[in-house]
Amino acid sequence: MPVPVSVTNPKGVGLTGHYAAPLETSGPFARIAAQKSDDVEPTSKPEETPSEQAERTTTEATDAAASTMNVDNDHNVVVRGLTFAYPGLDGRPVPGMSPLISNMTFSLKPGSRCLLLGGNGAGKTTLLKILGGKHMVPQDCVSVLGRPPFHDTNLTASGDLSYVGGNWTRDVAFAGCSVPLTGDFPASKMIDSVPGVDPARKARLIKALDVDPDWRMHQVSDGQRRRVQICVGMLKPFKVLLLDEITVDLDVLGRAELMQFLKEECEQRGATILYATHIFDGLEFWPSHIAYMARGVMRVLKDAKDVPELGQGKLLELVYALLSEEADAVEKARGGPRSAAWDPSREGQVDSFSYVFNNGWVPGTMGSSLSTNAVMRM
């Protein structure tokens, strides 16, 4: 019977020579650190004693807290100088590409119902995900309820911060991506799986969303599945709610009931809601603030009483005018209307081209950045 080496040679004498020599490699973060160290000139500075260092750290923390205490206490959502870009393969922003969000600063008080407007690609979803703690940003750039949403996971675990958006799907390994969340079980199983829920609030949500607890989740329509998703996301009394295109699949009655419920939540409990949508029918009564984003910049953030179009029932006309103005500005920055570059003689012809490699931010799928039927040059 073989005797293990741990018995015959417990101290490992003579074995170190068989170890492989470590490879000298440097990842992207090591290169960044080396570059920063090369750029900074060494300075002669007397070394601090532990007591001096502790005193300085305490003073800096106190000053920083004092400078932001009033703002964070008076506002549920605070954004200060936020700049964000999705990283490339090496974890750094892609060279030559502008940030998706640039130097954004705004705040919202308790009870605010902010309608977030903007065209496709303006950065609305990215902003909501940052506020929801789904992307890491510097702690001093974003504050929700006085805490950084990415670093303080208790914000979402407690239900104080809730994000509802996107399709209710899952990725199945070796089967498919963005598969609808289905199963031969009732809707009540998903609703009842959320612990610590007030029965009265649950009943109120089920009634407002017209959810049948006996719905079988593999037999419901997209709109019914969306109702269950919204119900599950709002079971706990939130203090800040982030909504991203959640009413796309709802009918007119369901959307009206939901918006009335959300309005009551803000008025009665002082909750703060940011709602991004492209459906504006009957929304004039709902918002307390109007925010408009374009090319990653918060162009407008006004109190609803300062927007006369809301009182006149012309929210759709307002959004159309804002988007048209932005489209004209983009075309002018590009050197003229895009239609001027179209050549009728080349209709139906396709030049050879290739896509930039996927930059890695999509979680486990290329579906959000590259279509499976796209033409590619190999």
N, C-alpha and C positions, 0 to 999 in steps of 0.2 A: 504494500500500500504506500503510495507516495506521501512523503512528509512535507508539509507546507514550509515555504521559506521563512515565514514568521516564526517557526520553531527552530529551524536549523541555523538561521542567521537573523535573529531579531533586530539587530542594530543596522542591518543593511550594509555591512562592510563590503566595499569593492563593487557596489552596484551603481554608484553615481556615474561612473564612466559610460554606462550603457544608456543613459538618458539622452534623448535627442536635444541638440542645441536649440534654444529658442530662436524663432525667426524674428528678425528686426523689421517690424512693420509699424506703420503709423496710419491710423484711421483719419477720417475727416475732422473729428473733434481735436485730435492731437495736432493736426496741421494748423487748425485755427489757433490753438493755444500757443504753438510755436511761433506763428506769425505775429500774434499779439505781443509775445515776449520780445521779439526782434524789433517791433515798432516802438516799444517803450524804452526810453533811455534810462539807464540806471541812475538813481539819485541817492545821494547820501542823506539818510534820515536817521536820527537817533532811534534806537529800538525802544518801544514802549514797554513799560513794566506791566504785568498782568492787571494790576489795579487801575492803571491809567487806561489800558485797553478796555476794561470792563466799564469804566466811567464814560469813555467816549462812545461806546456802543449804546449804553443806556441813554445818553443824551441825544444821539442821533435818532434812536427809536422814539423817544418822547417827542422830539421836534416833528418827526414825520407823522406821528399819530395826532399831534395837536393840529397840524396843518390840514388834515383830512377829516378830523373827527366831526366837525360841524356838517360837512357835506355828506359824509356817509350816514350820519344819524338822521338827516333830514330827507335823504333820498334812498329809495330801494335799489336803484340801478345807477351806477356811476362809471363812466368811461372817460379816461384821461389820456389823450395823445396816443391812441391805439393805432399801431401799424402792423399789418399781418400779411404774410405771403406763404403759400403752400411750398414746402421744401422740395428740392430735387432729390436725386438718388443719394447724394452725399449728406443729406440733412440740412443743407443750406439753401437759401432762395435761389431760384434759377437765374443765372446772369442774364441781364438784358430785359428781364420782365418786370413790369411795375408791380408794386404791392397790390394785393386785392383790396385791402383797406388801408387808407392813408391818413394818419394823424387825426383820428376821429375823437371828438370830445363832446359828450352830452350827459345829461342826468335826468332821471324821472322820479318824481315823488310818489309816496304811497297813494293809492287810489287812482293812479293814472291809467288810462286806456289808450295806448299809443298805436295808431294804425301806420304800419311801416310800408311805404310805397317805393316803387322803383322797377325798372325794367329787368329783363332777364340778364343775369350776369352782373348786376349792380353790387352784389355782395350781401344781400339780405340774409340768405341762409347761412352764410359764413359768420355773419355778425351774431345771429341767434345761437349758433352752435358755440361760439366763443363765450357768449353770456351763459350758456347752459353748461359750461365746463367741459366741452368735448374737444377743445384745442388748447394747448398750453401757450400762455402768453405771460409776460412779466406780471408779478402779483400787483404792482402798483398801477397797472393800466386798466384793470377791470375789477369792479367791486359790486357784489350783489349782496344786499343785506349787510353791508360792511365787511364782507369776507371775499377772498378770491375764489371764484367758482371752480377752477380746475384743481387748485391745491387743497381746498376744503371740501372733501367729498361728502361730508355730513350735510351739506346744503341740499343735495339731491336725495341722499339716503333718508333724511327726515321728511321729505316732501315739501319743504319750504320753497325749493326751487324745482319747477317742473318744466320739461321740454316735451312738446308733442309736435311731431312733424315727420314728413316723409311717409313712404308707404310702409305698412305693417308687414314686413317680409323678413325672411331669413335666408341664409346661404347653406345649402346642403352639399357637403363634400362629395365631389365626383358625380354630382347630379345636376346642379344648377345654382344660379345666383338669383337673388331677389325673388325667391319663391314665396307666394302669399302664405301668411300664417294660417294654416288650416288644420283641422283634425276632427275626428268624430267624437266631439265632446261639446257640452252646452256652453253658452256664453257665460252662464252663472259660475262655471268652474274658474274662468279667468278673472271674473269680477271678485269672487270670494277669495281668490288667492292672495289679494293684497291685505296684509295684516293691519290691525289697529284702525279700522275704518268705522266712522260713526254711521249706524244703521239709518238714521234719518237723512244724512247727506247722501248715502248710497241710493236710498229710495227716491230722493229728489232728482239725482242725476239720471237714474233709469227712466223716470217719468219725463224729464226735460228732453232727453235724447230719444225717447220712444224705443228703448231697448227691450226686447223680449228675452228674459233669462233662459228660455228654452230653445233659443236659436241654436242649431247645430253649426259649428264653425266651419265645417266643410261644405255646407249647403247655402251659406249666406251670400248675398251680393256684395260688391265692393263698398257700396254705401252703408250697408248694415255692418260690415266688418269695421268700417271707419267709425261708426257710432260706438261700437264696443271699445275700440282703441281710445277714443276720446274719453269715454266713461272711466276706463282703467287709469288713464293719465291724470284724472282730476278727482279721484276718490279721496285723496288726502287734501286737507285744506292748505292750498298753496299760498305763499306770500308773493312770489314772482312767477308768472306763467309766460312761457315763450311758445307761440303758436306759429307754425310754418305751413301755410297752404293746407289746413286741415279740413276746410269745408268744400273741397273740390268735388267729393263724391256725395255730398249731402243734398237733399232736395230743399226747396224753398222753405217749407215749414220747419224742417229740422234745423236749418241754418238760423232761422229767426228765433227759434226757441233757445238754441245754444247761445246766440249773441245776447239775448235778454238775461240768461243765467249768468254769463260772464260780467255783464254790466252790474248786476246785483252783487256779485262777489266783490267787485271793486268798491261799490258804494257802501256796502254793509260791513266789510271786513278790512277795507283799506289795501286790498291786493293791487299789484301792479302787473299789467298785461301788455306785452308787445305782440302784435298780430300782423304777420305778413301775408298778403293775399293779392290776387288779381281779379277777384270777384267783388264788385262794389255795389251791387243792387241792394238798396235798402239799408246801407251802412251809415248814412248821414247822421243818424241819431246816436250812433254808438261811441265814436272816439272822443276822448278829451284832448288828445294831441294828434297832430299830423306830422309824420316824419317822412322825408323823401331822400333816398339815396341814389347816387349816380356815380359810376366809376369809382366805387369805394370811398366816396366822400359824402358826409351828411350835409346835403345842400340846404334842406329846410327842416326846422323843428319848431312848430308853432302850436300855441294853444288853439283849440278848436274854435273858440269864440272870435279869434282873429282871422279865421278863414271863412269869408262870406259865402263861398260856394257850398259849404255844408248847409247853411241855413236856407239856401235857395234850391237844395236838392240837386246840385250839379257836381257831385263828387267825381263821377265818370268823366265829365268834361274837363275838370281840373287835372285829373291824371293824364288824360289824353294830351292836354296842352303841355304838361311837364315833360312827358316822354317825347313828344314831337320836337320840343325845343332842344332836348338832349340829343336826339338823333341828328338834328341839323348841326349842332356843335361838333359831334363826332365826325360827320361827313366833312365839315370845314377843316377840322384838324387833319384829316387824311388827304386833303388837297382837292376836294371837290366831291360831288355826288358819286356814289358807287356805280350808279347806272351809266355814268359817262365812260367808264372803262369797259363796258360790254360791247363786244364786236359781234354783230349778227352773223357774219360769215363763219364764225367759229362755233355756232350753236351745235350742240351734240358732241363736240370734241372734248376729250379729257386728256390733259397733260399727265405725264408720269410724275408722281409725287410720293412723299413718305411722311409718316407722322413722327413727331417727337416721341421718344420713348416714354412710357408711363412713368410718372415721377414717384410712384410708391405710396401716395397718400390715400388712395382708395383702399378700403379694408378688404383685402382678399379677392378682389374682382376688378376687372378692367371695364366693367359694364358702364360705369359712370363717366369714363373718359374716352372710351374707344368702342365703337359699335362693332359687333361681331361680323357684320356684313360689309364693313368698310373696305374700300379698295386700297391696297398697300403695295408698295414696291419691295420686293424681296431682294 
